[in-house]
């Protein structure tokens, strides 16, 4: 029931537009191919092994993040504060042209999904292929070093979620749910990334976001988010101090992505 096959079938039989709903009598009648019971057990054992590894990595990531959070929150408690907007040159918004329901292949142009902006990690594979090359806006193309923020999400935890792009393929553009923050000279993107993950900033996001079916935050309210008022030298010292832990989290995130790809490959191989 966690497979893409089941999810796609469930979506196809759902009713409603703003809040799709599945009726049990309709779902009850759906038929799916199942392998023999002994093969089911083997497949389940393999997939649970992948899931167990995924959960261990998630636990490790959470523990490492808590140590970073404690350091950041201690700085916030003692430093003078300013706003995110005070550190920004400008904010660039994306656009969402018509796209296919699959990722862009090599040589194709794509637009980011909101899930591309992970919590501190950029996922270039989370994109959709453009239906027309004429819709690609080069001014909105994603570049290495970009500080990206999710403008909207179904969950409040996904609103104003930041990441710095470490690597990206050519031909991907920002969507209307993603923003690119351009820091002022003397402000580090990594410093703003850390600042936007503090409890103080996240509290501001929770209080400022609006919407019912989906939560979103305006650029004006995002700019008002509180961040420490540190000079460039102080920013660099903070980044250097936290670098080993942030690098460890990035390594864990990459392993998580590989584990998720492994799980998906197993599902495709066994036809679920």
SULKADA-V130361 format. One record per pair of residues at least 24 apart in sequence whose C-alpha atoms are under 10 Angstrom apart, sorted by sequence separation. I is the first residue (numbers start at 1). GAP is how many residues later the second one is. D is the distance in Angstrom with one decimal. If there is no record, write none. Layout:
i	gap	d
I	GAP	D
I	GAP	D
This chain:
i	gap	d
6	24	9.7
102	24	9.2
103	24	5.1
104	24	5.6
105	24	7.4
108	24	9.8
109	24	6.7
111	24	9.8
122	24	9.9
143	24	7.9
144	24	6.2
151	24	9.8
152	24	8.9
153	24	7.9
201	24	5.7
202	24	9.3
102	25	7.6
103	25	4.4
104	25	4.0
108	25	8.3
109	25	9.9
110	25	9.7
111	25	8.3
122	25	9.7
142	25	9.6
143	25	6.7
144	25	9.1
150	25	9.5
151	25	8.0
152	25	5.5
164	25	7.2
200	25	8.5
201	25	5.6
6	26	8.3
101	26	9.1
102	26	5.3
103	26	5.3
104	26	7.4
109	26	9.3
110	26	7.8
111	26	9.7
122	26	8.5
142	26	7.3
143	26	8.6
144	26	10.0
148	26	9.0
150	26	9.2
151	26	5.0
152	26	7.7
163	26	9.2
164	26	7.2
196	26	9.9
200	26	6.9
201	26	6.9
5	27	8.9
100	27	9.6
101	27	6.1
102	27	6.2
103	27	9.0
104	27	9.9
109	27	7.1
120	27	9.8
121	27	9.9
142	27	8.6
143	27	8.1
150	27	5.8
151	27	5.4
152	27	9.9
163	27	8.8
200	27	8.1
201	27	10.0
99	28	9.3
100	28	5.8
101	28	7.4
102	28	9.4
120	28	9.4
142	28	7.9
143	28	9.6
149	28	8.5
150	28	4.6
151	28	6.4
164	28	9.6
198	28	9.4
99	29	5.8
100	29	5.3
101	29	9.4
111	29	9.6
112	29	9.8
120	29	9.7
141	29	8.0
142	29	7.8
143	29	8.7
149	29	5.7
150	29	6.3
151	29	10.0
163	29	9.6
164	29	7.2
196	29	8.0
198	29	8.4
98	30	9.2
99	30	5.4
100	30	6.2
101	30	10.0
111	30	8.8
112	30	9.0
117	30	9.8
118	30	9.6
119	30	9.5
141	30	6.6
142	30	5.8
143	30	9.1
148	30	6.7
149	30	5.1
150	30	9.1
162	30	8.9
163	30	6.4
195	30	9.5
196	30	8.3
197	30	9.7
98	31	8.8
99	31	4.3
100	31	6.2
110	31	9.5
111	31	9.4
117	31	6.9
118	31	9.1
119	31	9.7
140	31	9.8
141	31	5.6
142	31	5.4
148	31	5.6
149	31	6.4
162	31	6.1
163	31	9.4
195	31	8.2
196	31	7.2
96	32	9.9
97	32	10.0
98	32	6.2
99	32	5.0
100	32	9.9
109	32	10.0
116	32	9.6
117	32	6.7
118	32	8.7
140	32	8.3
141	32	4.1
142	32	6.5
147	32	8.4
148	32	4.6
149	32	7.4
161	32	9.2
162	32	8.9
195	32	5.5
196	32	10.0
97	33	7.2
98	33	6.0
99	33	8.0
116	33	10.0
117	33	6.3
138	33	8.2
140	33	5.2
141	33	6.4
146	33	9.9
147	33	5.8
148	33	6.2
162	33	9.8
163	33	9.6
194	33	9.3
195	33	7.0
96	34	9.3
97	34	8.3
98	34	7.7
116	34	8.9
137	34	9.4
138	34	8.9
139	34	8.3
140	34	5.6
141	34	9.8
146	34	6.7
147	34	5.5
148	34	9.2
162	34	7.0
163	34	9.9
97	35	8.7
114	35	9.2
115	35	8.4
136	35	8.1
137	35	9.3
138	35	7.4
139	35	9.4
140	35	8.5
146	35	7.5
147	35	7.2
161	35	7.9
162	35	7.7
192	35	7.7
99	36	9.5
114	36	6.3
136	36	8.4
137	36	6.9
138	36	9.8
146	36	7.9
147	36	8.5
160	36	8.0
161	36	7.9
191	36	9.4
192	36	9.2
97	37	9.8
98	37	8.0
113	37	9.7
114	37	8.4
136	37	7.2
137	37	8.9
146	37	9.8
160	37	9.3
191	37	9.4
97	38	6.2
114	38	7.7
115	38	8.8
119	38	9.3
133	38	10.0
136	38	9.9
142	38	8.7
96	39	9.0
97	39	8.1
114	39	7.3
119	39	8.0
140	39	9.7
177	39	8.7
191	39	9.2
95	40	9.5
96	40	9.6
97	40	9.6
114	40	10.0
118	40	8.3
121	40	9.7
122	40	8.9
123	40	9.5
140	40	8.8
179	40	8.8
95	41	9.4
117	41	8.9
119	41	9.5
120	41	7.6
121	41	8.0
122	41	5.9
124	41	8.9
147	41	9.8
148	41	9.6
160	41	9.6
161	41	9.1
191	41	9.2
95	42	8.5
119	42	5.7
120	42	5.7
121	42	5.2
122	42	6.7
123	42	8.6
129	42	9.9
130	42	9.5
147	42	6.1
160	42	8.3
94	43	9.1
115	43	8.6
117	43	9.5
118	43	6.9
119	43	6.0
120	43	4.1
121	43	6.8
122	43	5.5
123	43	9.8
124	43	8.1
125	43	9.2
129	43	9.0
130	43	9.9
146	43	7.9
147	43	8.2
159	43	9.2
187	43	8.9
188	43	9.9
191	43	9.7
192	43	9.2
114	44	8.8
117	44	6.9
118	44	7.1
119	44	6.3
120	44	6.7
121	44	7.4
122	44	7.3
123	44	9.2
124	44	6.0
125	44	9.3
128	44	9.0
145	44	7.9
149	44	9.3
161	44	9.6
187	44	7.9
188	44	7.3
191	44	6.0
194	44	9.4
94	45	9.4
95	45	8.0
114	45	9.7
117	45	6.6
118	45	6.4
119	45	9.7
120	45	9.0
121	45	8.4
122	45	8.1
123	45	8.5
124	45	7.3
127	45	7.7
145	45	9.4
147	45	8.4
148	45	9.1
157	45	8.4
160	45	7.0
186	45	7.7
187	45	6.0
190	45	8.7
191	45	7.8
194	45	8.5
94	46	6.2
115	46	9.9
117	46	6.1
118	46	9.5
122	46	8.5
127	46	9.1
147	46	7.5
156	46	9.6
159	46	7.3
160	46	9.6
186	46	5.4
187	46	9.6
189	46	9.9
190	46	9.0
92	47	9.5
93	47	7.9
94	47	9.0
114	47	9.7
116	47	9.3
117	47	8.7
125	47	10.0
127	47	9.7
128	47	10.0
149	47	9.6
159	47	8.4
185	47	9.2
186	47	8.9
188	47	7.1
191	47	7.8
92	48	8.0
94	48	9.9
117	48	8.9
124	48	8.1
127	48	9.3
157	48	8.9
187	48	7.7
188	48	7.8
190	48	9.8
191	48	6.7
194	48	9.5
156	49	8.1
157	49	8.2
160	49	9.1
186	49	9.3
187	49	9.4
190	49	7.1
156	50	6.6
159	50	7.7
156	51	10.0
188	51	9.2
194	52	9.5
156	53	7.6
190	53	9.9
156	54	9.2
93	55	9.9
156	55	9.9
159	55	9.5
92	56	9.5
93	56	9.9
159	56	6.8
160	56	8.2
91	57	9.7
94	57	9.9
152	57	8.7
154	57	9.3
158	57	8.6
159	57	6.2
160	57	7.3
91	58	9.9
93	58	9.1
116	58	9.8
151	58	9.5
152	58	9.5
153	58	9.8
154	58	8.9
155	58	9.2
156	58	8.3
157	58	9.4
158	58	9.2
159	58	7.0
160	58	9.7
152	59	9.3
154	59	6.8
155	59	7.0
156	59	6.0
160	59	10.0
109	60	10.0
110	60	9.3
111	60	8.4
112	60	6.6
113	60	9.8
114	60	9.3
117	60	9.8
153	60	9.3
154	60	4.4
155	60	6.5
156	60	8.0
109	61	8.1
110	61	6.2
111	61	5.4
112	61	6.2
113	61	8.5
114	61	7.5
117	61	7.8
153	61	5.7
154	61	5.8
155	61	9.3
156	61	9.7
107	62	9.8
108	62	9.2
109	62	4.8
110	62	4.8
111	62	4.8
112	62	5.6
113	62	6.8
114	62	8.8
115	62	9.8
116	62	9.1
117	62	9.9
152	62	6.9
153	62	5.5
154	62	8.5
160	62	7.6
106	63	9.1
107	63	8.6
108	63	7.1
109	63	6.0
110	63	6.4
111	63	6.0
112	63	5.4
113	63	9.3
114	63	6.0
115	63	9.7
152	63	5.6
153	63	6.5
106	64	9.4
107	64	8.0
108	64	9.0
109	64	8.2
110	64	9.1
111	64	5.9
112	64	9.0
113	64	7.9
114	64	6.6
151	64	8.6
152	64	4.0
153	64	9.5
106	65	9.5
110	65	9.6
111	65	9.4
112	65	8.7
113	65	8.4
151	65	5.7
152	65	6.5
112	66	7.9
150	66	8.7
151	66	5.8
152	66	9.1
104	67	9.0
150	67	9.0
151	67	7.4
104	68	8.6
151	68	8.2
120	70	9.8
151	71	8.9
120	73	7.3
149	73	9.8
119	74	9.7
120	74	8.6
120	76	9.8
96	77	8.8
120	77	8.5
95	78	8.0
96	78	7.7
97	78	8.1
119	78	8.5
94	79	7.3
95	79	6.3
96	79	4.8
97	79	9.0
94	80	4.4
95	80	4.5
96	80	5.3
93	81	7.3
94	81	4.4
95	81	4.1
96	81	8.1
92	82	9.1
93	82	7.8
94	82	4.4
95	82	7.8
96	82	9.7
93	83	6.5
94	83	6.9
95	83	8.4
93	84	8.0
94	84	5.9
95	84	9.7
93	85	6.6
94	85	6.2
92	86	8.8
93	86	4.8
94	86	8.0
92	87	5.7
93	87	6.4
91	88	6.7
92	88	5.0
93	88	8.9
91	89	5.7
92	89	6.5
90	90	8.6
91	90	4.8
92	90	7.7
90	91	6.4
91	91	6.0
89	92	8.0
90	92	5.3
91	92	8.8
88	93	6.9
89	93	5.5
90	93	7.2
87	94	9.7
88	94	5.8
89	94	5.3
90	94	8.2
87	95	8.8
88	95	4.3
89	95	4.7
85	96	9.6
87	96	5.8
88	96	5.0
89	96	8.1
84	97	9.9
86	97	9.1
87	97	5.6
88	97	8.7
85	98	9.0
86	98	8.4
87	98	8.5
89	98	9.8
84	99	9.3
85	99	9.6
87	99	8.6
88	99	8.2
87	100	6.3
86	101	9.9
87	101	9.0
88	101	9.9
87	102	9.7
88	104	9.5
87	105	8.3
84	108	7.7
84	111	8.7
84	112	8.4
84	117	9.3
83	118	9.7
76	119	8.8
75	120	9.9
72	122	7.6
73	122	9.4
76	122	8.1
72	123	7.5
75	123	9.8
76	123	9.1
77	123	9.4
73	124	9.7
74	124	10.0
76	124	7.8
69	125	8.9
72	125	8.7
73	125	6.3
76	125	9.8
68	126	8.9
69	126	9.9
72	126	6.4
73	126	6.9
93	126	9.2
120	126	9.1
71	127	9.6
72	127	8.7
73	127	7.8
92	127	9.6
69	128	7.9
70	128	9.0
72	128	9.8
91	128	7.7
121	128	9.1
122	128	9.8
68	129	9.7
69	129	6.4
70	129	9.6
120	129	8.9
121	129	6.9
68	130	9.3
69	130	7.8
120	130	8.0
123	130	9.8
122	131	9.6
123	131	9.5
65	132	9.9
91	132	9.2
121	132	7.2
122	132	10.0
125	132	9.9
90	133	9.8
120	133	9.2
121	133	8.7
85	134	9.4
119	134	9.6
123	134	8.6
85	135	8.5
88	135	8.2
118	135	9.5
85	136	9.4
87	136	9.0
84	137	9.7
85	137	7.8
86	137	7.7
84	138	7.4
85	138	4.2
86	138	8.6
83	139	9.0
84	139	5.0
85	139	6.2
86	139	9.9
83	140	6.4
84	140	6.1
85	140	7.7
86	140	9.8
87	140	9.0
83	141	5.2
84	141	5.4
85	141	9.0
86	141	9.3
82	142	8.6
83	142	5.4
84	142	6.1
85	142	9.4
87	142	8.9
82	143	8.3
83	143	4.6
84	143	5.8
86	143	9.1
81	144	9.9
82	144	5.7
83	144	5.6
84	144	8.8
81	145	6.3
82	145	5.6
83	145	8.0
84	145	9.4
80	146	10.0
81	146	5.7
82	146	6.0
83	146	8.1
80	147	8.8
81	147	4.5
82	147	5.3
79	148	9.4
80	148	6.1
81	148	4.9
82	148	9.0
79	149	6.0
80	149	5.7
81	149	8.4
76	150	9.3
78	150	9.1
79	150	6.9
80	150	8.1
76	151	7.7
77	151	9.3
79	151	7.9
76	152	6.0
75	153	7.6
76	153	9.2
72	156	9.4
75	163	9.3
72	166	8.9
71	167	9.3
71	170	9.5
72	170	9.3
71	171	8.4
68	173	9.9
68	174	6.9
67	175	9.4
68	175	9.8
68	177	7.1
67	178	8.2
68	178	7.8
65	180	7.9
64	181	6.6
65	181	8.1
64	182	8.2
65	183	9.6
61	184	9.8
64	184	7.8
65	184	7.3
61	185	9.9
64	185	6.8
63	186	9.6
61	187	8.3
62	187	8.8
60	188	9.6
61	188	5.8
64	188	9.8
60	189	8.4
61	189	8.9
61	190	9.4
58	191	9.9
61	191	6.5
57	192	9.7
60	192	7.8
61	192	7.7
19	194	7.6
58	194	8.1
18	195	7.3
57	195	6.4
58	195	8.5
61	195	9.7
18	196	9.9
57	196	8.2
54	198	10.0
57	198	7.8
58	198	7.8
57	199	6.7
56	200	9.7
54	201	8.7
55	201	9.2
53	202	9.8
54	202	6.2
57	202	9.5
53	203	8.7
54	203	9.2
54	204	9.6
54	205	6.5
53	206	7.6
54	206	7.6
53	207	10.0
51	208	8.3
50	209	6.7
51	209	8.7
54	209	9.6
50	210	8.1
50	212	7.6
51	212	7.9
50	213	6.3
49	214	9.5
47	215	9.3
48	215	9.4
47	216	6.6
50	216	9.5
46	217	8.9
47	217	9.5
47	219	7.6
46	220	8.4
47	220	8.3
43	223	8.5
43	224	8.8
43	227	7.7
40	230	9.7
39	231	9.5
35	235	8.8
34	236	10.0
35	236	9.4
34	237	9.2
33	238	8.8
34	238	8.8
33	239	8.7
32	240	9.3
4	260	8.9
3	261	8.5
5	262	9.6
4	263	8.7
5	263	9.7
3	264	7.2
4	264	9.2
2	265	9.9
3	265	9.2
5	266	8.6
6	266	8.0
4	267	10.0
5	267	6.0
3	268	9.4
4	268	7.2
3	269	5.7
2	270	9.0
1	271	9.0
